[in-house]
Amino acid sequence: MRHITALRNVRVRGEGLATRAVDLIFDGGLITAVEPAADLDAPGAEEVDGHGLLAMPTVVNAHAHVDKSWLGLEWQSYGGEGGTDGRIRHERARRDELGIPSVERTREVLQAFVEYGTTALRTHVDVDLGVGLRGIEAVREAVAEWEGALHAEIVAFPQDGVLRRDGVADLLRQAVRAGAEHVGGLDPAGIDRDPVGQVDVLLGIAADEGCGIDMHLHDSAELGAFQMDLVIERADRLGLHGRMNFAHGFAIAQVGESRRRDLLQAMGELGMTFTTVAPLRLPQLPLHEFDDAGVPFAFGTDGIRDLWSPYGTGDTLGIAWQYARSASIVRDEDLQRVMDLATRSAARFVGREVHDLVVGAPADVVLVDAEHEMDALVRVPRRELVVGAGRILHTAG
């Protein structure tokens, strides 16, 4: 990983469709200056000539499972039963033989993320009676290999349920006390069959330990909306403002407009957020309704090449494209908004105050050959150069 002090002659977002040529100056892993591009014959030894490529903040992956993948191994045929519970059982039956979780498997996923321009992520890591906290330890070790150039927040995730296995709740509390930034949850009704019990346990841990909550909700329509109501009520009562995220949350796009409006208004008042993997064949989160209610959302890859599905590459920009295309987003201002959701606006999902090409922000930059950011979204071009904390992490070819 080569340290650099400047990215010279790159283009950044300007007004409307315009871009402007600048030099990005780095020091101590931060952007320290954004200057008009200087007319230099050649860059210095610790500088890189961007050759007029478009510079963007790196793409944030706000919902990953870096502990689960068989990426880097030979092809694993899909097996087991369908449905959330069926996939859980299949994964539990086969994960040990594939070295899941392990540093080696996690390393492959993180490398893919970086090559696709991601340097900051939030990852769910399984915590259950079979692996204990071993998965979290493996993820931390793999992230540490990037020596601070890759930033990851961890969600202690009860993939096998919270209440149906005695001892999982205690493991989740241990994980948070050991440094996990968030405690996770999974379908309180569909998996634990005790929505009130699971929500009380998880939000109780968050209230006691001061962590965030990031809850998977796959349950659809009114059942999912009911669980959102339940979480909103408990979060309000416990004073957990700004600490709750719903992942997937298919129900929000499936209920009627007035029901959704009431849910979003309540979420906005409590500072709640959403993450989506832009699932195909399901309604997408309504961009303007979320913005009007003040409920931020961000994109994630979910699992990639794992025992749940052979699909996935690690390209979160591709997920943003999938969302925009599926939601029929075509106007410039909306395309730019989607790009912001994938980059700048996702700062809060990875514990950052700012994630942008501005002074004081982390020196996390991706270069692409594109006319502007809207063009980059609709074409999803190759990532030519990826910089994290002022270090070159990947170059195309």
Summary of the structure (lengths in Angstrom):
residues: 397
radius of gyration: 20.8
end to end distance: 15.8
largest distance: 67.4
contacts: 1412
relative contact order: 0.17
helix: 36%
strand: 24%
